[in-house]
């Protein structure tokens, strides 16, 4: 039995399961490696002189006017056969994740590094075998090829031949030339170029403030404007998302509106892809933050689509549309337009259903501060609606309660008609309670409204309140009260 046990243990040690250890992935064939980036190509293209490179390396070379001996970048043709071969090789060797196209920022760093290296040693090593090869024979020395599939870092961080100060000296020049790269792709006749460009633009502008400032040029905005209404979902969505990123900088907001991008944004909000509509509402909200843009956005016709999005859009679209409408309604001309578009009934119905009460109340406060807005709100039953909300205490925050009292205070400037409506709705008891128990701001607003309601006018003794409440001719009634009938 003892020898049997030892034999059994020996058999386990020699079990075939020990052969199931994962083998390391083989290095990519040299023709799959981009001679410029040193990485496995995800989007290979053939240039006029016959060599194959990663697409964004070529575009970066063109944008920075970097010329290589015997290499002609005049024409770029997708190398679909090589791309298919690379994908097949990755599947055969269980490479995961699949190689991703080199982003344009990294490509620019690589070419910039090559251009500022006065000795050109890096160029000679990396391109020595490429200069005399065909598109199927592009190779690099084994010592310089990158065999792992990890994401490529910019060569300014990988190379020790240049100091960080040398790179910093050229950083400003590099940033200024970014828009050329994107413009070349955005104006290309290939849909794939458009998609790559807007995806890269969206990514590069997501977190980098300086890049957002440098890229927001009239040329780039003009090229981007035509892609915002693209019939391809990926291009439309990423175009509008990139525009949202660019609009985050205060210095860009007026530039964007003056570039003529608002009309296509409105078209997307009206009938674009759902995700693009979300971004379009966000872009209009962001642009409306600048006082110089508020009137222009209203004149260009954004108010109607924003109101429609408030009713029928996704939750994200509704919230951004409400915020856009709040900032736009700070301008008197837009308040008048909103009243004519029938916005008051929409806002009051949303308050009654409790949907986005806080944000809608902000807009109602602005409308109550104008003559047209007050008249429309008094006609639409705003006094009863707001006092009912106040009595139920259905507020998501104290700021919403303050907005409700602010809107009532705006309506209180409507004179006798407000006093009649407020008296009928039992406003005084509610306002007294707010004056006693509310926050400091709520107390102040409740006190001001009560002062208006308690003011005594000599003509009030002859007022027929029932007739006044039922009358649509408020202006004539007040004239007769003050001056008498002729």
For each residue, the residues with C-beta under 8 A, 3 or more apart:
1: 4 5
2: 5 6
3: 6 7
4: 1 7 8
5: 1 2 8 9
6: 2 3 9 10
7: 3 4 10 11
8: 4 5 11 12
9: 5 6 12 13
10: 6 7 13 14
11: 7 8 14 15
12: 8 9 15
13: 9 10 18
14: 10 11 18
15: 11 12 18
16: 19 20
17: 20
18: 13 14 15 21
19: 16
20: 16 17
21: 18
22:
23:
24:
25: 93 94 95 149
26: 93
27: 145 147
28: 32 33 40 86 89 145 147
29: 32 33 89
30: 33 139 140 142 145
31: 52 82 136 137 138 139
32: 28 29 40 41 82 85 86 89
33: 28 29 30 38 39 40 41 139 140 145 146
34: 37 38 39 40 41 44 52 53 54 57 102
35: 38 51 53 126 127 129 130 138 139 140
36: 53 54 57 61 110 111 114 126 127
37: 34 54 57 102 106 107 110 146 152
38: 33 34 35 126 140 144 145 146 152
39: 33 34 54 99 102 146 152
40: 28 32 33 34 86 99 146 149
41: 32 33 34 44 52 53 54 82 83 86 99
42: 54 83 86 98 99 100 101 102
43: 54 55 56 78 83 101 102 196
44: 34 41 52 53 54 55 78 79 82 83 86
45: 52 53 54 55 58 76 77 78 79
46: 50 51 52 76 77 78 79 135
47: 50 51 52 53 58 71 72 73 74 75 76
48: 72 73 74 75
49: 70 71 72
50: 46 47 133 134 135
51: 35 46 47 71 130 133 134 135 138
52: 31 34 41 44 45 46 47 79 82 135 136 138
53: 34 35 36 41 44 45 47 57 58 138
54: 34 36 37 39 41 42 43 44 45 57 58 101 102 107
55: 43 44 45 58 59 76 78 101 196
56: 43 59 60 101 102 103 104 106 107 196 200
57: 34 36 37 53 54 60 61 102 107 110 111
58: 45 47 53 54 55 61 62 73 76
59: 55 56 62 63 76 104 107 181 184 185
60: 56 57 63 64 66 104 107 108 110 111 181
61: 36 57 58 64 66 67 68 73 111
62: 58 59 65 73 181 184
63: 59 60 108 177 180 181 184
64: 60 61 108 111 112 115 177
65: 62
66: 60 61 111 114 115
67: 61 71
68: 61 71 123 127 131
69: 131
70: 49 131 132
71: 47 49 51 67 68 130 131
72: 47 48 49 75
73: 47 48 58 61 62 76
74: 47 48
75: 47 48 72
76: 45 46 47 55 58 59 73
77: 45 46
78: 43 44 45 46 55 83 192
79: 44 45 46 52 82 83 135
80: 83 84
81: 84 85
82: 31 32 41 44 52 79 85 86 135 136
83: 41 42 43 44 78 79 80 86 87
84: 80 81 87 88
85: 32 81 82 88 89
86: 28 32 40 41 42 44 82 83 89 90 99
87: 83 84 90 91 98
88: 84 85 91 92
89: 28 29 32 85 86 92 93 95
90: 86 87 93 95 96 98 99
91: 87 88 94 95
92: 88 89
93: 25 26 89 90
94: 25 91
95: 25 89 90 91 98 99 149
96: 90
97: 100 149
98: 42 87 90 95
99: 39 40 41 42 86 90 95 149
100: 42 97 151
101: 42 43 54 55 56 196
102: 34 37 39 42 43 54 56 57 106 107 152
103: 56 106 107 200 203 204
104: 56 59 60 107 108 178 181 182 197 200 204
105: 108 109 154 178 200 204 211
106: 37 56 102 103 109 110 152 153 154
107: 37 54 56 57 59 60 102 103 104 110 111
108: 60 63 64 104 105 111 112 174 177 178 181
109: 105 106 112 113 154 155 156 174
110: 36 37 57 60 106 107 113 114 154 155
111: 36 57 60 61 64 66 107 108 114 115
112: 64 108 109 115 116 156 170 174
113: 109 110 116 117 122 154 155 156 159 162 167
114: 36 66 110 111 117 120 122 123 155
115: 64 66 111 112
116: 112 113 162 166 167 170
117: 113 114 120 121 122 123 161 162
118:
119: 161
120: 114 117 123 124
121: 117 124 125 161
122: 113 114 117 125 126 155 159 161
123: 68 114 117 120 126 127
124: 120 121 127 128
125: 121 122 128 141 144
126: 35 36 38 122 123 130 140 144
127: 35 36 68 123 124 130 131
128: 124 125 131 141
129: 35 132 133 138 139 140 141
130: 35 51 71 126 127 133 138 139 140
131: 68 69 70 71 127 128
132: 70 129
133: 50 51 129 130 137 138 139
134: 50 51 137 138
135: 46 50 51 52 79 82 138
136: 31 52 82
137: 31 133 134
138: 31 35 51 52 53 129 130 133 134 135
139: 30 31 33 35 129 130 133
140: 30 33 35 38 126 129 130 144 145
141: 125 128 129 144 145
142: 30 145
143:
144: 38 125 126 140 141
145: 27 28 30 33 38 140 141 142
146: 33 37 38 39 40 152
147: 27 28
148:
149: 25 40 95 97 99
150:
151: 100
152: 37 38 39 102 106 146
153: 106 157 158
154: 105 106 109 110 113 157 158
155: 109 110 113 114 122 158 159
156: 109 112 113 159 162 167
157: 153 154
158: 153 154 155
159: 113 122 155 156 162
160:
161: 117 119 121 122
162: 113 116 117 156 159 166 167
163: 166 167
164: 167 168
165: 168 169
166: 116 162 163 169 170
167: 113 116 156 162 163 164 170 171
168: 164 165 171
169: 165 166
170: 112 116 166 167 173 174
171: 167 168 174 175
172: 175 176
173: 170 176 177
174: 108 109 112 170 171 177 178
175: 171 172 178 210 211 214
176: 172 173 179 214
177: 63 64 108 173 174 180 181
178: 104 105 108 174 175 181 182 204 211 214 215
179: 176 182 183 214 215 217 219 220
180: 63 177 183 184
181: 59 60 62 63 104 108 177 178 184 185
182: 104 178 179 185 186 197 200 201 215 220 223
183: 179 180 186 187 219 220 223
184: 59 62 63 180 181 187 188
185: 59 181 182 188 193 194 196 197
186: 182 183 193 194 197 198 220 223 224 227
187: 183 184 223
188: 184 185 193 194 197
189: 193
190: 193 194
191: 194 195 232 235
192: 78 195 196
193: 185 186 188 189 190 196 197
194: 185 186 188 190 191 197 198 227 230 232 235
195: 191 192 198 199 232 234 235 238
196: 43 55 56 101 185 192 193 199 200
197: 104 182 185 186 188 193 194 200 201
198: 186 194 195 201 202 224 227 234 235 238 239 242
199: 195 196 202 203 234 238
200: 56 103 104 105 182 196 197 203 204
201: 182 197 198 204 205 215 224 238 242
202: 198 199 205 206 238 241 242 245
203: 103 199 200 206
204: 103 104 105 178 200 201 208 211 215
205: 201 202 208 211 212 215 242 245 246
206: 202 203 245
207:
208: 204 205 211 212
209: 212 213 249
210: 175 213 214
211: 105 175 178 204 205 208 214 215
212: 205 208 209 215 216 245 246 248 249 252
213: 209 210 216 249 251 252
214: 175 176 178 179 210 211 217
215: 178 179 182 201 204 205 211 212 220 246
216: 212 213 220 221 246 249 251 252 255 256
217: 179 214 220 221
218: 221 222 255 259
219: 179 183 222 223
220: 179 182 183 186 215 216 217 223 224
221: 216 217 218 224 225 255 256 259 261
222: 218 219 225 226 259 260
223: 182 183 186 187 219 220 226 227
224: 186 198 201 220 221 227 228 239 242 243 261
225: 221 222 228 259 260 261 264
226: 222 223 229 264
227: 186 194 198 223 224 230 235 236 239
228: 224 225 236 239 240 243 261 264 265 267 268
229: 226 236 264 267 268 272
230: 194 227 235 236 239
231: 236
232: 191 194 195 235 236
233: 236 237 273 275 276
234: 195 198 199 237 238
235: 191 194 195 198 227 230 232 238 239
236: 227 228 229 230 231 232 233 239 240 268 272 273 276
237: 233 234 240 241 273 275 276 279
238: 195 198 199 201 202 234 235 241 242
239: 198 224 227 228 230 235 236 242 243
240: 228 236 237 243 244 265 268 272 276 279 280 283
241: 202 237 238 244 245 279
242: 198 201 202 205 224 238 239 245 246
243: 224 228 239 240 246 247 256 261 265 279 283
244: 240 241 247 248 279 282 283 286
245: 202 205 206 212 241 242 248
246: 205 212 215 216 242 243 249 252 256
247: 243 244 252 253 256 283 286 287
248: 212 244 245 252 286
249: 209 212 213 216 246 252 253
250: 253 289 290
251: 213 216 255
252: 212 213 216 246 247 248 249 255 256
253: 247 249 250 256 257 286 287 289 290 292 293
254: 257 258 290 292 293
255: 216 218 221 251 252 258 259
256: 216 221 243 246 247 252 253 259 261 287
257: 253 254 261 262 287 290 292 293 296 297
258: 254 255
259: 218 221 222 225 255 256
260: 222 225 263
261: 221 224 225 228 243 256 257 264 265
262: 257 265 266 284 287 296 297 300 302
263: 260 266 267 300 301
264: 225 226 228 229 261 267 268
265: 228 240 243 261 262 268 269 280 283 284 302
266: 262 263 269 270 280 284 300 301 302 305
267: 228 229 263 264 270 271 272
268: 228 229 236 240 264 265 271 272 273 276 277 279 280
269: 265 266 272 277 280 281 284 302 305 306 309 317
270: 266 267 305 308
271: 267 268
272: 229 236 240 267 268 269 276 277 280
273: 233 236 237 268 276 277
274: 277 278 314
275: 233 237 278 279
276: 233 236 237 240 268 272 273 279 280
277: 268 269 272 273 274 280 281 309 313 314 317
278: 274 275 281 282 313 314 316 317 320
279: 237 240 241 243 244 268 275 276 282 283
280: 240 265 266 268 269 272 276 277 283 284
281: 269 277 278 284 285 306 309 313 316 317 320 321 324
282: 244 278 279 285 286 316 320
283: 240 243 244 247 265 279 280 286 287
284: 262 265 266 269 280 281 287 288 297 302 306 320 321 324
285: 281 282 288 289 320 321 323 324 327
286: 244 247 248 253 282 283 289
287: 247 253 256 257 262 283 284 290 293 297
288: 284 285 293 294 297 324 327 328
289: 250 253 285 286 293 327
290: 250 253 254 257 287 293 294
291: 294
292: 253 254 257 296
293: 253 254 257 287 288 289 290 296 297
294: 288 290 291 297 298 327 328 330 331 334
295: 298 299 331 333 334
296: 257 262 292 293 299 300
297: 257 262 284 287 288 293 294 300 302 328
298: 294 295 302 303 328 331 333 334 337
299: 295 296 333
300: 262 263 266 296 297
301: 263 266 304 305
302: 262 265 266 269 284 297 298 305 306 324 328
303: 298 306 307 325 328 334 337 338 341 343
304: 301 307 308 341
305: 266 269 270 301 302 308 309
306: 269 281 284 302 303 309 310 321 324 325 328
307: 303 304 310 311 321 325 338 341 343 346
308: 270 304 305 311 312 313
309: 269 277 281 305 306 312 313 317 318 321
310: 306 307 313 318 321 322 325 346 350
311: 307 308 346
312: 308 309
313: 277 278 281 308 309 310 316 317 318 321
314: 274 277 278 317 318
315: 318 319
316: 278 281 282 313 319 320
317: 269 277 278 281 309 313 314 320 321
318: 309 310 313 314 315 321 322 356
319: 315 316 322 323 356 359
320: 278 281 282 284 285 316 317 323 324
321: 281 284 285 306 307 309 310 313 317 318 324 325
322: 310 318 319 325 326 356 359 360 362 363
323: 285 319 320 326 327 359
324: 281 284 285 288 302 306 320 321 327 328
325: 303 306 307 310 321 322 328 329 338 343 363
326: 322 323 329 330 359 362 363 366
327: 285 288 289 294 323 324 330
328: 288 294 297 298 302 303 306 324 325 331 334
329: 325 326 334 335 338 363 366 367
330: 294 326 327 334 366
331: 294 295 298 328 334 335
332: 335 336 370
333: 295 298 299 336 337
334: 294 295 298 303 328 329 330 331 337 338
335: 329 331 332 338 339 366 367 369 370 372 373
336: 332 333 339 340 370 372
337: 298 303 333 334 340 341
338: 303 307 325 329 334 335 341 343 344 363 367 373
339: 335 336 342 343 344 367 370 372 373 376
340: 336 337
341: 303 304 307 337 338
342: 339 345 346
343: 303 307 325 338 339 346 347 363 367
344: 338 339 347 348 364 367 373 376 377 380 382
345: 342 348 349 380
346: 307 310 311 342 343 349 350
347: 343 344 350 351 360 363 364 367
348: 344 345 351 352 364 377 380 381 382 385
349: 345 346 352 353
350: 310 346 347 353 355 356 357 360
351: 347 348 354 357 360 361 364 385 386 389
352: 348 349 385
353: 349 350
354: 351 357 394
355: 350 360
356: 318 319 322 350 359 360
357: 350 351 354 360 361 389 394 395 396 400
358: 361 362 395 396 397 399 400 403
359: 319 322 323 326 356 362 363
360: 322 347 350 351 355 356 357 363 364
361: 351 357 358 364 365 400 403 404 407
362: 322 326 358 359 365 366 403
363: 322 325 326 329 338 343 347 359 360 366 367
364: 344 347 348 351 360 361 367 368 377 382 403 407
365: 361 362 368 369 403 406 407 410
366: 326 329 330 335 362 363 369 370 373
367: 329 335 338 339 343 344 347 363 364 370 373 374 376 377 410
368: 364 365 373 374 377 382 406 407 408 409 410 411
369: 335 365 366 373 374 410
370: 332 335 336 339 366 367 373 374
371: 374 375
372: 335 336 339 375 376
373: 335 338 339 344 366 367 368 369 370 376 377 410
374: 367 368 369 370 371 377 378 410 411 413 414
375: 371 372 378 379 414 474
376: 339 344 367 372 373 379 380
377: 344 348 364 367 368 373 374 380 382 383 407 411
378: 374 375 382 383 411 414 417 418 421
379: 375 376 472
380: 344 345 348 376 377
381: 348 384 385
382: 344 348 364 368 377 378 385 386 407 411
383: 377 378 386 387 408 411 418 421 422 425 427
384: 381 387 388 421 425
385: 348 351 352 381 382 388 389
386: 351 382 383 389 390 404 407 408 411
387: 383 384 390 391 408 422 425 426 427 430
388: 384 385 391 392 425
389: 351 357 385 386 392 394 395 404
390: 386 387 393 401 404 405 408 430 434
391: 387 388 430
392: 388 389
393: 390
394: 354 357 389
395: 357 358 389 398 400 401 404
396: 357 358 400
397: 358 400 401
398: 395 401 402 439 442
399: 358 402 403
400: 357 358 361 395 396 397 403 404
401: 390 395 397 398 404 405 438 439 442
402: 398 399 405 406 439 441 442 445
403: 358 361 362 364 365 399 400 406 407
404: 361 386 389 390 395 400 401 407 408
405: 390 401 402 408 409 434 438 442 445 446 449
406: 365 368 402 403 409 410 445
407: 361 364 365 368 377 382 386 403 404 410 411
408: 368 383 386 387 390 404 405 411 412 422 427 445 449
409: 368 405 406 412 413 445 448 449
410: 365 367 368 369 373 374 406 407 413
411: 368 374 377 378 382 383 386 407 408 414 418
412: 408 409 418 419 422 448 449 452 453
413: 374 409 410 418 452
414: 374 375 378 411 417 418
415: 418 419 478
416: 419 420 457 460 463 468 478 481
417: 378 414 420 421 468 469 474
418: 378 383 411 412 413 414 415 421 422 452
419: 412 415 416 422 423 452 453
420: 416 417 423 424 463 465 468 469
421: 378 383 384 417 418 424 425 469
422: 383 387 408 412 418 419 425 427 428 449 453
423: 419 420 426 427 428 453 465
424: 420 421 465 469
425: 383 384 387 388 421 422
426: 387 423 429 430
427: 383 387 408 422 423 430 431 449 453
428: 422 423 431 432 450 453
429: 426 432 433
430: 387 390 391 426 427 433 434
431: 427 428 434 435 446 449 450 453
432: 428 429 435 436 446 450
433: 429 430 436 437
434: 390 405 430 431 437 438 442 443 445 446
435: 431 432 438 443 446 447 450
436: 432 433 443
437: 433 434
438: 401 405 434 435 441 442 443 446
439: 398 401 402 442 443
440: 443 444
441: 402 438 444 445
442: 398 401 402 405 434 438 439 445 446
443: 434 435 436 438 439 440 446 447
444: 440 441 447 448
445: 402 405 406 408 409 434 441 442 448 449
446: 405 431 432 434 435 438 442 443 449 450
447: 435 443 444 450 451
448: 409 412 444 445 451 452
449: 405 408 409 412 422 427 431 445 446 452 453
450: 428 431 432 435 446 447 453 454
451: 447 448 454 455
452: 412 413 418 419 448 449 455
453: 412 419 422 423 427 428 431 449 450
454: 450 451
455: 451 452
456: 460
457: 416 460
458: 461
459: 462 463 481 482
460: 416 456 457 463
461: 458
462: 459 481
463: 416 420 459 460 468 481
464: 467 468
465: 420 423 424 468 469
466: 469 470
467: 464 470 471 477
468: 416 417 420 463 464 465 471 474 477
469: 417 420 421 424 465 466
470: 466 467
471: 467 468 474 477
472: 379
473: 476 477
474: 375 417 468 471 477 478
475: 478 479
476: 473 479 480
477: 467 468 471 473 474 480 481
478: 415 416 474 475 481 482
479: 475 476 482 483
480: 476 477 483 484 485
481: 416 459 462 463 477 478
482: 459 478 479
483: 479 480
484: 480
485: 480
486:
